């Protein structure tokens, strides 16, 4: 057994001490390009990349793991010859990235585990499970840390498997067949997850009537030029606003068609829907949800266990404040324009209209409960990327803490 390196890897008896914890290809490419001009220290790289110094170190470690970066003394890092080749040839980046990843023993173990133990799973589930198994078996990391590192590795591997699906000048995915989820600007869930990398801009959130118009199949009446993006920078660049649903021919087609794609688009992009649905879906299948929504003679009410939190939008705004989001009732990038109906803030009944019309919830007596199948939809992959449930992990953790801190 010991003489066969493949068997040794598959048995997971060879321990390793390094597992990368970088998951954003675009941030890694930005780091590599920042080093094009020569050595740089971590403190200088952090503001250039809009992340904290610790995150720079994570991504520098990933580059060193690929043998593309080297320590240069005095807290500095520099490109190796292989790293410089990656930076200077954009057309070759996909090939070089895949080759570097697949040459690592850890990834070779992942590959063999996929073939031998997870061949019955479809991508990307097979990759994720193989990464989890390899990291758990080859390291002494804690269960939570191993899971995070495995998730990061799986994120990078999906681009190594499909290099043609990436714009290698930026690290952003190229538009694929699942066009409803390819739009300009970041979705809310993506932006919230990026906070773990130290992004400094504030996040404004809203629930404009535009969402109601879009979700109820009237998106063709909206002025597309006002809503082309999923995120908008404020005029001074200090914050970003999230709330509207991006409009393009593909998203409009989804609005007309309805179904799972529309539900996932709404939950991924609008913060109020993200927060509400994530809280109402049980953390694990089969368990009851701790957050519920009711409608009776007193109107709509949001509950946490047996405690009434108040009207839904007001309660959601309070919870959002506890996770450092800033609720506002206007659309910053359209301030000063004539007040059209789609620019105004929606109300609680319109929130309920969106939830029921799109099939996110259904009525059971005086309660609005998550409809059958919605929780499963959130846990299904969208193309080759992570599921919405996986993207929402930082938000789920923040919401759990926020609910405990409510007065």
C-alpha positions as CSV (number, residue, x, y, z in Angstrom):
1,X,0.0,0.0,0.0
2,X,2.7,2.5,0.9
3,X,4.5,2.2,-2.4
4,X,1.5,3.4,-4.5
5,X,1.1,7.2,-4.2
6,X,-2.4,7.0,-5.6
7,X,-3.5,4.5,-2.9
8,X,-1.7,6.5,-0.3
9,X,-3.6,9.6,-1.2
10,X,-6.9,7.8,-1.4
11,X,-6.5,6.3,2.0
12,X,-5.9,9.8,3.3
13,X,-3.0,8.7,5.5
14,X,-0.7,11.5,4.2
15,X,-1.2,14.5,6.4
16,X,-0.9,18.0,5.0
17,X,-0.6,21.3,6.8
18,X,-1.7,23.8,4.1
19,X,-5.2,24.1,2.6
20,X,-6.0,27.3,0.8
21,X,-8.8,29.5,2.0
22,X,-9.3,31.8,-1.0
23,X,-12.6,31.5,-2.8
24,X,-12.9,34.6,-5.0
25,X,-11.2,34.2,-8.4
26,X,-11.7,37.9,-9.2
27,X,-9.9,38.9,-6.0
28,X,-7.0,36.6,-6.6
29,X,-6.6,37.9,-10.1
30,X,-6.7,41.5,-8.7
31,X,-3.9,40.5,-6.3
32,X,-1.8,39.0,-9.0
33,X,-2.1,42.1,-11.2
34,X,-1.3,44.4,-8.3
35,X,2.0,42.5,-8.1
36,X,2.9,43.0,-11.7
37,X,5.1,46.0,-11.0
38,X,7.2,44.2,-8.4
39,X,7.3,43.5,-4.7
40,X,4.5,44.9,-2.4
41,X,3.7,44.6,1.3
42,X,0.5,43.4,2.7
43,X,-0.4,46.8,4.2
44,X,-0.1,48.5,0.8
45,X,-2.0,45.8,-1.0
46,X,-5.0,45.9,1.3
47,X,-6.4,49.4,0.3
48,X,-5.7,48.6,-3.4
49,X,-7.9,45.5,-3.2
50,X,-10.4,47.0,-0.8
51,X,-10.0,44.2,1.7
52,X,-8.3,43.9,5.1
53,X,-4.7,42.8,5.5
54,X,-5.7,39.3,6.8
55,X,-7.6,38.6,3.6
56,X,-4.6,39.7,1.5
57,X,-2.5,37.1,3.4
58,X,-5.1,34.4,2.7
59,X,-4.9,35.1,-1.1
60,X,-1.1,35.4,-1.0
61,X,-1.0,32.0,0.7
62,X,-3.1,30.6,-2.1
63,X,-0.7,32.1,-4.7
64,X,2.2,30.6,-2.8
65,X,0.4,27.3,-2.7
66,X,0.2,27.4,-6.5
67,X,4.0,28.4,-6.6
68,X,3.1,31.7,-8.2
69,X,4.0,34.0,-5.3
70,X,7.0,34.0,-3.0
71,X,7.8,35.9,0.2
72,X,10.2,38.8,-0.4
73,X,11.1,39.7,3.2
74,X,9.9,42.6,5.4
75,X,6.3,41.6,5.0
76,X,6.4,41.7,1.2
77,X,5.4,39.3,-1.5
78,X,6.4,39.0,-5.2
79,X,5.6,37.0,-8.3
80,X,7.6,34.0,-9.3
81,X,8.3,33.3,-12.9
82,X,5.2,31.1,-13.2
83,X,3.1,33.8,-11.5
84,X,4.4,36.4,-13.9
85,X,3.5,34.2,-16.9
86,X,0.0,34.0,-15.6
87,X,-0.3,37.8,-15.2
88,X,1.2,38.7,-18.6
89,X,-0.8,36.3,-20.8
90,X,-4.6,36.6,-20.3
91,X,-5.4,34.0,-23.0
92,X,-3.2,31.5,-21.2
93,X,-4.6,32.1,-17.7
94,X,-7.3,29.4,-17.7
95,X,-4.9,26.7,-18.8
96,X,-2.2,27.8,-16.3
97,X,-4.7,28.0,-13.5
98,X,-6.1,24.6,-14.2
99,X,-2.6,23.1,-14.6
100,X,-1.4,24.6,-11.3
101,X,-4.4,23.4,-9.3
102,X,-4.4,19.9,-10.7
103,X,-0.7,19.5,-9.9
104,X,-1.3,19.9,-6.1
105,X,-1.5,16.6,-4.2
106,X,-4.6,17.7,-2.3
107,X,-6.4,18.3,-5.6
108,X,-5.2,15.0,-7.0
109,X,-6.8,13.3,-3.9
110,X,-10.0,15.2,-4.6
111,X,-10.0,13.9,-8.2
112,X,-9.6,10.3,-7.2
113,X,-12.2,10.6,-4.5
114,X,-14.6,12.0,-7.1
115,X,-14.0,9.0,-9.3
116,X,-14.1,6.3,-6.6
117,X,-16.5,7.5,-4.0
118,X,-18.7,10.3,-5.4
119,X,-19.1,9.3,-9.1
120,X,-22.9,8.9,-8.6
121,X,-23.2,12.6,-7.7
122,X,-23.5,15.4,-10.2
123,X,-21.4,18.5,-10.4
124,X,-20.8,20.6,-8.3
125,X,-22.0,18.3,-5.5
126,X,-19.3,15.7,-6.3
127,X,-16.5,18.3,-6.1
128,X,-17.8,19.7,-2.8
129,X,-18.1,16.3,-1.1
130,X,-14.7,15.2,-2.4
131,X,-13.1,18.4,-1.1
132,X,-14.7,17.9,2.3
133,X,-13.6,14.3,2.5
134,X,-10.0,15.1,1.4
135,X,-9.6,18.0,3.8
136,X,-11.1,16.2,6.7
137,X,-9.0,13.1,6.1
138,X,-5.7,14.8,5.4
139,X,-5.6,17.5,8.1
140,X,-6.2,18.0,11.8
141,X,-8.3,21.1,11.2
142,X,-11.5,21.5,13.3
143,X,-14.7,20.4,11.6
144,X,-15.9,24.0,11.0
145,X,-12.5,25.1,9.6
146,X,-12.2,22.1,7.4
147,X,-15.7,22.8,6.0
148,X,-14.8,26.4,5.2
149,X,-11.5,25.4,3.5
150,X,-13.2,22.7,1.5
151,X,-15.8,25.1,0.3
152,X,-13.1,27.6,-0.8
153,X,-11.2,24.9,-2.6
154,X,-14.4,23.7,-4.4
155,X,-15.1,27.3,-5.5
156,X,-11.7,27.6,-7.1
157,X,-11.9,24.1,-8.7
158,X,-15.1,24.8,-10.6
159,X,-13.1,27.4,-12.7
160,X,-10.3,25.0,-13.2
161,X,-12.8,22.5,-14.5
162,X,-14.5,25.1,-16.8
163,X,-11.9,27.7,-17.7
164,X,-13.8,28.8,-20.7
165,X,-16.6,30.0,-18.5
166,X,-14.5,32.7,-17.0
167,X,-13.4,36.2,-18.2
168,X,-9.8,35.8,-17.2
169,X,-9.1,39.5,-17.3
170,X,-11.4,40.0,-14.4
171,X,-12.2,36.6,-12.9
172,X,-15.9,37.1,-13.5
173,X,-18.1,34.3,-14.9
174,X,-18.9,34.6,-18.6
175,X,-22.6,34.6,-19.4
176,X,-24.0,31.1,-19.6
177,X,-27.2,29.5,-20.5
178,X,-28.6,30.3,-17.1
179,X,-28.8,33.9,-18.2
180,X,-31.4,35.0,-15.5
181,X,-28.6,34.8,-13.0
182,X,-26.1,36.7,-15.1
183,X,-26.6,40.5,-14.8
184,X,-24.6,43.6,-14.2
185,X,-23.8,44.4,-10.6
186,X,-23.6,42.2,-7.6
187,X,-26.6,40.4,-6.1
188,X,-27.3,41.2,-2.4
189,X,-26.3,37.7,-1.3
190,X,-22.9,38.0,-3.1
191,X,-22.3,41.4,-1.6
192,X,-23.1,40.3,1.9
193,X,-20.8,37.3,1.6
194,X,-18.0,39.6,0.5
195,X,-18.1,41.3,3.8
196,X,-16.0,38.5,5.2
197,X,-13.2,39.8,3.0
198,X,-13.3,43.2,4.7
199,X,-15.2,45.3,2.1
200,X,-15.6,48.7,3.6
201,X,-18.6,50.2,1.8
202,X,-21.9,50.5,3.6
203,X,-24.9,48.6,2.3
204,X,-28.2,50.4,1.8
205,X,-31.2,48.2,1.4
206,X,-34.8,48.8,0.3
207,X,-38.0,47.2,-0.9
208,X,-39.2,49.4,-3.8
209,X,-42.5,48.9,-5.6
210,X,-40.3,47.9,-8.6
211,X,-40.0,44.4,-7.0
212,X,-43.7,44.1,-6.8
213,X,-44.2,45.1,-10.4
214,X,-41.5,42.8,-11.6
215,X,-42.6,39.8,-9.5
216,X,-46.3,40.0,-10.6
217,X,-45.4,39.8,-14.3
218,X,-45.6,43.5,-15.1
219,X,-41.8,44.0,-15.6
220,X,-42.3,45.1,-19.2
221,X,-43.9,48.4,-17.9
222,X,-40.7,49.3,-16.0
223,X,-38.0,51.6,-17.5
224,X,-35.2,49.1,-18.0
225,X,-32.5,51.8,-18.0
226,X,-33.4,52.6,-14.4
227,X,-33.1,49.0,-13.2
228,X,-30.4,47.4,-15.4
229,X,-28.1,46.5,-12.5
230,X,-28.5,44.4,-9.3
231,X,-26.4,47.0,-7.3
232,X,-25.8,50.7,-7.6
233,X,-23.0,52.8,-6.2
234,X,-24.1,56.0,-4.4
235,X,-23.0,59.3,-5.8
236,X,-20.0,59.7,-3.4
237,X,-18.9,56.0,-3.8
238,X,-19.1,55.4,0.0
239,X,-22.0,52.9,-0.2
240,X,-23.9,50.5,-2.4
241,X,-27.7,50.2,-2.7
242,X,-29.6,46.9,-3.1
243,X,-33.2,46.4,-3.5
244,X,-34.3,46.4,-7.1
245,X,-34.3,43.4,-9.5
246,X,-32.1,43.8,-12.5
247,X,-34.0,44.0,-15.8
248,X,-32.8,42.5,-19.1
249,X,-34.6,40.3,-21.7
250,X,-33.7,37.1,-19.8
251,X,-34.9,38.3,-16.4
252,X,-38.1,39.6,-17.9
253,X,-38.7,36.2,-19.5
254,X,-38.2,34.6,-16.1
255,X,-40.8,37.0,-14.6
256,X,-43.3,36.0,-17.2
257,X,-42.6,32.3,-16.8
258,X,-42.5,32.3,-13.0
259,X,-41.4,29.2,-11.0
260,X,-38.1,28.3,-9.3
261,X,-35.9,30.7,-11.3
262,X,-38.1,33.7,-10.4
263,X,-38.1,32.7,-6.7
264,X,-34.3,32.3,-6.7
265,X,-33.8,35.6,-8.5
266,X,-35.9,37.5,-6.0
267,X,-34.3,35.9,-3.0
268,X,-30.8,36.4,-4.3
269,X,-31.3,40.1,-5.2
270,X,-33.7,41.7,-2.8
271,X,-32.4,42.0,0.8
272,X,-35.9,42.0,2.5
273,X,-36.8,38.8,0.7
274,X,-33.4,37.3,1.3
275,X,-33.6,38.0,5.0
276,X,-37.2,36.9,5.4
277,X,-37.0,33.7,3.4
278,X,-33.7,32.6,5.0
279,X,-35.2,33.1,8.4
280,X,-38.4,31.2,7.5
281,X,-36.7,28.2,6.0
282,X,-35.6,25.7,8.6
283,X,-31.9,25.3,9.0
284,X,-32.1,21.6,8.3
285,X,-34.8,19.7,6.4
286,X,-37.4,18.3,8.7
287,X,-36.9,20.8,11.5
288,X,-39.5,23.6,12.3
289,X,-38.6,27.2,11.5
290,X,-38.2,29.6,14.3
291,X,-39.6,32.6,12.3
292,X,-43.1,32.7,11.1
293,X,-45.5,35.1,9.3
294,X,-49.2,35.5,10.2
295,X,-52.2,37.4,8.8
296,X,-55.3,38.0,10.9
297,X,-57.7,40.9,11.7
298,X,-54.8,42.9,13.0
299,X,-52.9,42.6,9.7
300,X,-49.5,41.0,8.9
301,X,-47.2,40.1,11.8
302,X,-43.7,38.6,11.9
303,X,-42.9,36.2,14.8
304,X,-39.7,34.8,16.3
305,X,-40.8,31.6,18.1
306,X,-43.7,32.8,20.3
307,X,-42.7,36.5,20.3
308,X,-44.3,39.0,18.0
309,X,-41.7,41.2,16.3
310,X,-44.2,43.6,14.6
311,X,-45.2,44.3,11.1
312,X,-43.0,42.5,8.6
313,X,-41.1,45.3,6.9
314,X,-40.6,47.3,10.1
315,X,-39.4,44.1,11.9
316,X,-37.1,43.2,9.0
317,X,-35.6,46.7,9.0
318,X,-34.8,46.4,12.7
319,X,-33.2,43.0,12.2
320,X,-31.2,44.4,9.2
321,X,-29.9,47.1,11.4
322,X,-28.5,44.5,13.8
323,X,-26.4,43.0,10.9
324,X,-25.0,46.4,9.9
325,X,-27.3,47.0,6.9
326,X,-28.9,50.4,6.5
327,X,-32.6,50.4,5.5
328,X,-33.8,53.4,3.5
329,X,-37.2,54.2,1.9
330,X,-35.9,55.8,-1.3
331,X,-33.8,54.8,-4.4
332,X,-30.5,56.7,-4.2
333,X,-29.5,56.3,-7.8
334,X,-32.8,57.8,-9.0
335,X,-33.1,60.6,-6.4
336,X,-34.4,63.8,-7.9
337,X,-36.4,62.0,-10.7
338,X,-40.1,62.3,-11.1
339,X,-41.7,60.0,-8.5
340,X,-43.0,57.1,-10.5
341,X,-44.9,54.3,-8.8
342,X,-42.1,51.8,-9.1
343,X,-39.7,54.2,-7.2
344,X,-41.8,54.4,-4.1
345,X,-41.3,52.0,-1.2
346,X,-43.6,49.0,-1.1
347,X,-45.8,48.1,1.9
348,X,-46.5,45.0,4.0
349,X,-49.4,43.9,1.9
350,X,-47.3,44.2,-1.3
351,X,-44.6,42.1,0.4
352,X,-47.2,39.5,1.0
353,X,-48.4,39.8,-2.6
354,X,-44.9,39.1,-3.9
355,X,-44.5,36.1,-1.6
356,X,-47.9,34.5,-2.5
357,X,-47.9,35.4,-6.2
358,X,-44.5,33.8,-6.8
359,X,-45.2,30.7,-4.7
360,X,-42.6,31.4,-2.0
361,X,-45.3,31.0,0.6
362,X,-48.8,29.6,0.9
363,X,-51.6,30.3,3.3
364,X,-52.4,27.8,6.1
365,X,-55.2,29.2,8.3
366,X,-53.9,32.5,9.6
367,X,-50.2,31.7,8.7
368,X,-48.1,32.2,5.7
369,X,-45.6,29.4,5.5
370,X,-42.8,28.5,3.1
371,X,-44.4,26.6,0.2
372,X,-43.4,22.9,-0.3
373,X,-40.3,22.6,-2.5
374,X,-39.0,26.1,-1.9
375,X,-36.4,25.0,0.6
376,X,-35.2,22.3,-1.8
377,X,-35.0,24.9,-4.6
378,X,-32.6,27.0,-2.5
379,X,-30.4,24.0,-2.0
380,X,-30.2,23.1,-5.7
381,X,-27.2,24.2,-7.8
382,X,-27.6,27.1,-10.3
383,X,-25.4,26.0,-13.2
384,X,-21.9,25.3,-12.0
385,X,-22.0,27.8,-9.1
386,X,-22.9,27.3,-5.5
387,X,-26.5,27.0,-4.3
388,X,-28.3,30.0,-3.0
389,X,-28.3,28.3,0.4
390,X,-24.5,28.1,0.3
391,X,-24.2,31.7,-0.8
392,X,-26.4,32.7,2.1
393,X,-24.3,31.1,4.7
394,X,-22.7,34.3,6.0
395,X,-26.2,35.9,6.1
396,X,-27.7,32.9,7.9
397,X,-25.0,33.1,10.6
398,X,-25.5,36.8,11.0
399,X,-29.2,36.5,11.3
400,X,-29.0,33.8,14.0
401,X,-26.9,36.1,16.1
402,X,-29.2,39.1,15.4
403,X,-32.3,37.3,16.5
404,X,-30.6,36.5,19.8
405,X,-29.7,40.1,20.3
406,X,-33.2,41.5,19.8
407,X,-34.4,43.4,22.9
